[in-house]
Amino acid sequence: MDAAPSMSRSVRTPGYWYPPPTRHEALQFSQPPDMTSGGFFFSGVSGLNAEVAGDRPRRMKVATISVHAGTPEGPNAPLTTPVVQSTTFRFENAEAVQRYARGEGGLYMYSRDENPTVRAAEEAVAALEGAESCVLFGSGMGAMTAALMALVSGGDEVVAATALYGGTYKLLRDVLSRFGVRARMAEPEALVEACRRGGARLCLFESPTNPTLRVVDIEAVARTTRGSGAISLIDSTFAPPLVQRPLALGVDLVMHSATKFLNGHSDHLCGAIAGRKDLVETVRGVARKLGAVLDAQVAYDLLRGLKTFALRVERQCASALQVARWLESNGAVKRVWYPGLPSHPDHDLARRQMNGFGGMVTFSVGTREKAFRFWDRLKLVARAASL
Ligand SMILES: Cc1ncc(COP(=O)(O)O)c(C=O)c1O
């Protein structure tokens, strides 16, 4: 009869798991303990990115990536990504701890620093955005806070578009200002000029903007920002990867409230920063200290939501265009803002820059009273704040 597998063999996972990011700041030994030979719980990786980066890179469409990214691969791998619901991870011996501290060997220590399920979801979002790296957070605001705290310091100036999500604007106005970060606001159409003036550390903008869905020339802003030596950061929540590819247009970092289109089910808060590896890893380092990290169960739900991402977003774009056209043809509606309508001031730019026009539509019925009356008479549409 075969001998029973040893305990250490039975708890090892096969080689399908995602490795943690290589940069570790969690443990720093001034005098490393002198121990020999170690092992590790989670071993190597053959995830989607490994294949994309292999000898013959496979070019996949966003729709395909959204189904497959973040899914374990390898012999006898589970079809769905396991939820690793553990705050902490075992080390086989002190030598393994030292290797972890050096960022070697694909080891995990503590889920505020890194967690395999969260790692898989980060790989998925990075793949969707065509990013070198991604770090996920417990909310979009967690992502924005960590990014700004990581990349700007007291005395620095941020060029920011006036049309910003209210939470982001208040973060700049009420919180970061107390730490000496100055915000220079510019209208979306004046952003390129504002960046050309130089002197800023970071340019922060959205496209399409909330609520009038103005479309910013992303490529021009990214180029000018880089030319001035600053970092460009776009909040692309309104235009997820299928609709817009900010990194391909030259932006350094893209942020998402993944609470919205990426998750897609209005059941979890989540935020993402993706883009240039050096910048993302700087943000990750600060994220670990701030602690607004993503929970493994939410990471699993994000991966699950992503499987239908392309179907949902395609349908949302198609429905939004249909609704916008209908509203525009309705005599009771005074004005409709939707980049897919020829009447929108940025329609031509949107056609050049976006694949589809997004799922958000804004319209006016003329007065506050009429708007309230309309709002109170809604039957099927939920009176709720989110997208
Ligand atoms: C454009 C935009 N950015 C950021 C956020 C903040 O994201 P979260 O609610 O996930 O913190 C939101 C939320 O509504 C948003 O619409």
The ligand as a Tripos MOL2 file, in Angstrom:
@<TRIPOS>MOLECULE
LIG
   16    16     1     0     0
SMALL
NO_CHARGES

@<TRIPOS>ATOM
      1 C1        -15.8390   58.7170  -11.2700 C.3       1 LIG1
      2 C2        -15.7490   58.1560   -9.8890 C.ar      1 LIG1
      3 N1        -14.5460   58.0780   -9.3080 N.ar      1 LIG1
      4 C3        -14.4060   57.5700   -8.0600 C.ar      1 LIG1
      5 C4        -15.4890   57.1420   -7.3320 C.ar      1 LIG1
      6 C5        -15.2890   56.6050   -5.9370 C.3       1 LIG1
      7 O1        -15.3790   55.2150   -5.9370 O.3       1 LIG1
      8 P1        -15.8900   54.3510   -4.6820 P.3       1 LIG1
      9 O2        -17.3200   54.7230   -4.4270 O.co2     1 LIG1
     10 O3        -15.7010   52.9480   -5.1250 O.co2     1 LIG1
     11 O4        -15.0150   54.7250   -3.5160 O.co2     1 LIG1
     12 C6        -16.7680   57.1970   -7.9040 C.ar      1 LIG1
     13 C7        -17.9580   56.7290   -7.1280 C.2       1 LIG1
     14 O5        -19.0710   57.0720   -7.3730 O.2       1 LIG1
     15 C8        -16.9000   57.7280   -9.2180 C.ar      1 LIG1
     16 O6        -18.1030   57.8060   -9.8220 O.3       1 LIG1
@<TRIPOS>BOND
     1     1     2 1
     2     2     3 ar
     3     2    15 ar
     4     3     4 ar
     5     4     5 ar
     6     5     6 1
     7     5    12 ar
     8     6     7 1
     9     7     8 1
    10     8     9 2
    11     8    10 1
    12     8    11 1
    13    12    13 1
    14    12    15 ar
    15    13    14 2
    16    15    16 1
@<TRIPOS>SUBSTRUCTURE
     1 LIG1         1 GROUP 0 **** ****
